[in-house]
Amino acid sequence: DGSSFEEVAELGQRVEEAGASLINTGIGWHEARIPTIAMMVPRAAFSWITGRLRPHLNIPIVTSNRINDPYVAESLLRDGLADMVSMARPFLADENFVNKTAEGRPEEINTCIACNQACLDNIFKMETATCLVNPRAGHETELNYETASIPKSIAVIGAGPAGMTAAYISAMRGHRVTLFDRRPELGGQINLAVKIPGKEEFFETLRFYRVMLEKYGVELKLGQTVDTETLNSGTFDLVVLSTGVKPRELELDGIDHPKVMSYLDVLDKERVVGQKVAVIGAGGIGIDVAHYLTAQTPFSGEVPEYLQGYGILDSEKALALRKPKKREVTVLQRSADKIGKRLGKTTGWAHIQTLKSHGVQLLTGATYRKIDDAGLHVKVSLKKGEEAQEIVMDVDNVIVAAGQEPRLDLEASLREAGMVVHVIGGAKASLGLDAKTAIRDGAELAAKL
């Protein structure tokens, strides 16, 4: 059951008596199966316990866990919850966090979004710890943004994470950059991510890019579909294609049935989804779609709700206080591997745990037969260890999240026209694509142009 508060307070007092001049507090460990540092955890969610401990000690006490913003840090000190605030990941995201705060430039901070994808997950894979939003972290001697010796005029097509990164870093180095996107807003697939409960920190990433693009004078041409003729008019020295991805088409009888939707229909177009749903594909997108369809409210909004939802406080009332939407969702994957196996080591388990708490059924080893008025015809084992059987899932909708493929409409014609073309992000490789890869691609290219 872990330590009681009385035991923790006594431990702190004994440490103080032993001669400590400062105590840093943390919270929990993996055995508790409660997320403590993931993006879904509200900012400063556990600083209340530091505040509760503070009166029991006579030496300064430090609070930690999910503090990534100078305003949050200042409020904790102002409210008397701690004497100091400790951070780690925010300094990977922006090594100038303290300087920008001291100089009154907090809007320029590249905020840690607590994704863990490039820091802690990399450590578990025995790789160099770096940062999703700042690929230069851990690679400071290799990835440098020096002033360009020959300024160029650059067109960047696609304002997703790869394109925005390439655009602002190229402009920072002295190039003249125009950023195009067929949609009226910046962000690309980040705009889908922010709709997933618990992923609202990506709004900070969008804010950072907006500020950087403006600061370095990137010309924005949003809501415009650009063609080869325009790009080859003599205005640009080179083109960066960061046009992203599109849903991979699934070859299945009945895939054009009215019941069928793609993940974009749900997250982007926000089409109405029925009460009984099958999700084909259990990768990151499929898991996000299932969470989107079943979560009542995002955890990262209010600390009390998070604490209640995970039974940290008022555990007996937790389920009554936070009921998911009344929707029956089943997530299926072709592979017999455990669902979530390819998700991040430090957060994947929490996402799967959340889906299970919402009553989502997770089925592996599925063979899809067809989709018709009766529903989704599939051969699958309904329980671990049982033989697979042919069933018809009576569902209102089948949502396809079975991968993505590059969107490369312009590449061939641009190369035929003799233009210098660079392809980055999902447009270069869609397999295993995530924001970490896209942002790193944009940064590495921009550093070389």
N, C-alpha and C positions, 0 to 999 in steps of 0.2 A: 504493500500500500504506500510505500515511500515514507519520507520523514514527516512528522507533524510539525506545525508551526512552532510549537514550544521547543521541539528538538532543534529546529533550525536556529531559533533565537539563542538557545543555550550554546550551540556550536559557535555562533558568531561571538558570543561573550567570551568563550574559552579562547578563541583565536585572538581576540583583543587582549586578553590577559597574558597571552603568550608573547605579546610585543608587537603585533601587527599595527601599522599606522593607517591602513586603508583596507577596506573590504569591497571586492567587486561581487555583485550578485548575478546569478544566471537562474534559469528555471528548467526543471525537468530533464529527461533524457529519453532515448528512443524506446526504452521499455514501457514508457507510459502510453505510447501510441497516440499522443496528442501533439499536433503540430505546434511548434514554438517559434520557428524562424521562417516558415514558408510564406509565400506571398498572400495566402489566404488568411494569415494571422493579422489582425488589426495592428496598426502602429502602437507601440508601447503597451501592448496588451497585458504585460506582466509587471509593469512598473508599480502597480498598486501594492504588490507584495513587498517590494523594496521600501515603499513608504510605510508599510505596516511594521517592517523590521527596524526602521531607522530609530524610533524612540528607545529601543532596547540596547542601543550601542552608543558609545561616547566618542567614537572615531568616525571619520567621513565614510560614507557608503555610496557605492556606485551602482547605477541601474543600467541594464542592457536589454537586448532582445527587441528587434524590429523597431529600432529608432533610426530613421534615415533622413530626417528633415530637421533643419535648424529651428524651425518654429516649434516642432514637437519637443525637441530637446530643451529649448528654453522654457516651455510651459511646465515640464517636469520639475525643473529647478525652481521656477517661480511658485509652483504649488506645493513645494516642500516634500516631494516624494523621494528626492535624492540630493546628495551634495555634488555629485558629478554624473556625467553620462559617458558611457563607453560605446564605441562603434568599431566595426571592423570592415564588413563588406562595403559600407558606403565609401570607404577610402579606396577600394578597388574600382568602384564605379566612377569616382572623381577624386583624383589625388589632390585637387585644389579645393576640396569641400570647405576646409577651414578658412582659406584665404578668401574665397568668394563670399563666404558668410561675413567675415570681418570687414570686407570692402563694400558691403551692401549690395552684393550681386547674387542673392540666393536664387534668382530665376535662371541663372546660368549653370546651376549645379546639375550634373548628370546623375540623377537620383538612382540609388540602388533599388531595384524592384523586388528583391528577395526571391528571385527565381531559382537560385542555387545551381543553375544549369552549367555555368562555366567555372564556378569557384569550388563549392563542396562536391558537386558531382564529378568534377575533374579529379579531385583528390581521391575519391573512391575508385577512380579508374587509373590511378597512379600517373596522372598527367599534370602538367603545370596548371596551377590555379590562376585563372584570369577572370574576365568579367564579360557577361553577355552584352551589356551596353557600352563597355569600354574594352575592346580587344587589345588595346595597347598595354593594359595591366599585365604584369608578368613578362612582358615582351618589350620593355622600354628601350633596350639596346638594339632591337631589330626593327621595330615599327616606329618610324619618326616622321613627323609632318613638317619637313623643312620647306623654306620658301622656294617656289619653282624657279628654275633658272630661265626658262622660256615660258612666259604666260601664254596660255592657249584659250580658245573659245570652245567650251564643252557643252554639249547637249546631253542631259541625263533624262532618259525616258522611263518613267515609273517612279512614283514618290512613296514607295514602301520603305522598309528599314534599310535595305541595301542602297537604294537610290538616294534617299535623304542623307545617308552617311557619306556616300561618294560625293554628293553635291556640296555639303558644307565643308568637308575637309579639303576638297579641291579648291573651293573658294578661299578658304583660310590660307592656303598655300600661295594664293595670288592668281589663280585662273579665273576667267570670266565664265560663269556657269548659269545655264538656263535649265530649270527643272520642269519637265512636262508630266502631266498625268491626265488620263481620260476622265477620271473622277473629279468632283469638285472640291475634294478635301485631301489633305496630306495623310499619310499613314499606312496605306495598303492594308495588309492583313492584321496590322496592329489594331485597326478599327473593329475587327472581329474579336480579337482577344479581349478588348475592354468590356465586351458584352458578357463574358463568362464570369459568373459569380466568383469572387475572390481574386480576379485578375485586374482589378481597377488601377493597380499601380502603373500599368502601361500608359495611363493618362499622363503620368509624369514624363515618360519617354517621349510622348507626342509633344508635350510642352517644351522639353529640352530642344527637340529638333526645330520647332517653330522659332525659338529664340536664336538658335545658331544660324539658321538659314537667313534670318533677317539681319543678324549681326554682321555676317560676312557677305551680304549683298547678293545672295542668290536670287535671280529673277524667277518668279513662279508663274507658270502658265498651266493653271488647273482647269479641269473641265474641258480639255481640248484633246482631240484625237489627232496625232501628228502623223505625217506620211513621209515617205522617202524623198519625195520632191521638195518638201519644205526643209528637211534636214540637209539635203544636198544642194542647197541654194547658194553655198559659198559663205554662209554665216559662221559655220562651225568647223573646227579643225578635227574634231572627233566626236563620236557618239558612244555613250554608255547605255547599254540596254539592261534595265533592271525592271523588266516588265512582269516579273513574278510568275505565278502559276495559275492553272485552271484545274477544276476537278477532273480526275481521270475517269474516262468513260468505262463503265462496267458492262462487260458482255454477258448479258443475262436475258433470257426470254421474259418479256413483259417489263423491261426497264423503262419503257415509255408510258407505262400505266399511270393514270391520274393519281394513284396513291403515292407514287414515287417522288421524292424530293432530293436535291443535293444539299450538302451542308450549307452552301451559299444561300439556297432558298430559305433556310431557317435563320441563319445568323446575319446575313446581309439584307435579304429582301424581307425578312421577318414575316414569312407566310404563316398562316394559321395552321397549327399542327393539332392532330386529333389526340384522343385520350390514350389510345393504345398504339405504341410505336415500336418498330424494330429499327435498330441502327446497324447498318452493314459497315463494319470496319471498327476496330478497337484500338487504333493508334491514338495519338494525342488529340486529333480533331474529333474522332468518334467519342472519346471520353469527355471532351469539352461539350459536345452537343448534348450528350446524356445529362451532364451536370446542368446545362442551360435549361433543359426541358423539365428538370425535376426539382431544382432548388427554388425555395420560396424567396429568399433574399440573400445577398452576398454576405459572407462572413466579415469581410474587411470593412464593413461600414461602422459597426458599433462594438466596442469592447464587451459590454455586458452580454450582448447576444452571443458573441463567440464563446465566452466563458460558460454561459448556460448551455449552449449547443453541444459543447464537449464535456459537460458534466463537471467542470471545474468548480462551479458554484451552482447551487440549487439543482443538483443533478436529477433529483426526482421529478422536477418540473420541466426538464430540458425538452423532452419530446413534445410535450403539450404546448410549450412556448414556441417551438419552431417546427411546424409541420410542413413537409414538402408538398408541392403541388400534387393533386390527385391524378397522376398520370402513370400508366404502366409502360415502362421502357425496358426493352431487352437489347443488349449490345452483343453482337456476334462477330467472331473472327474466323477466318479459314484455318489459321494455324492452331495446333493443339497446345501451343505454349500457354503459360499462364498469362491472363490479360494484365497488362501493365508492365510486363517484363522489360519492354523497351523504353519505358518512361524513366525519368530521372530517379536515381537511387534515393535521394533525400526527400523527394516530394511525391513520387509516383504512388507510394503506399497510401499516402493521405488522400489522394484523389480517388483511389479505388475504395478506400474505407468510407469516404463520403458518399459515393454512389451506392454502396451496399446499405448505408444508413437510410438512403432514400428509396430503398426497395428495388433498385435496378438489378435486373437479372443479367448475369454475365455468362455467355456460352462460347465455348471454343470448339475447334475442329469442325466447323460448319461447312457443309456443301450446299450451295444455293442452287435450287432447281428452276424456279420461275416465280413471277409475281402476276397475280390475276385478281379478279373481284373477291375471291375467297381470302386472299392475303398472300403472305410469303411462304412459298413451299421450300422446305429445307430439310436436309438430313443432318441431325445433330444429336448429341448426347445431352439429355436434360439434367443429369446428375453425374458427378465424378465417379468414374469406374463403371458406368452403365454402357451398354451397347448403344451406338447411334441408331436413331430411328427416323423414319420419314414422318414429318409432321407438317401441318399447315398452320401458320401463325395468323390468327384472326386479328389483324391490325388495321388501324385507320390509315397509317402512313408508314412507308419504308424510306428511311433517310440514308442516303449513300454517302459514306465518308471513307471511301476505299482508295485513298491516295490522290496524288496530284501529278500533273505533268507540266513541263515548261511552256510558257506562253512566248513564242518566238516569231510572231507575225512579221516583224520588220527585218530580221537579221539577213536573210538571203538577199533581199532587194537592196539593202544598204551595202552589202559586200559587193554585189554586182555593179553598183554605182561607183565603186572604188573608194568608199569611205573607210576610215579607220574605225573599227567597231570593237568594243569590249563588252563582254556579257558577264553579269554578276548575279548573285543571289539565286532565287528559284528559277530564273530564266536560264541559268547555267546548268543547274542540277537540282531536281526536285526531290530525289530520293533522300530521305532523312533530313529534309529541309526544316530549319527552325530559325528563330530570330537571331540566335547566336551566329549561325553560319552566314546569314544574310548580312548582318552588320559587319562581321569580320571581312567578308568579301569586299564590301564597299570601302572599308578603311584601307585594306591592303592595296586595292587598285588605286585609290586616291593618293596614297603615299608615293606611288611610282609615276603618276602622270606628269 
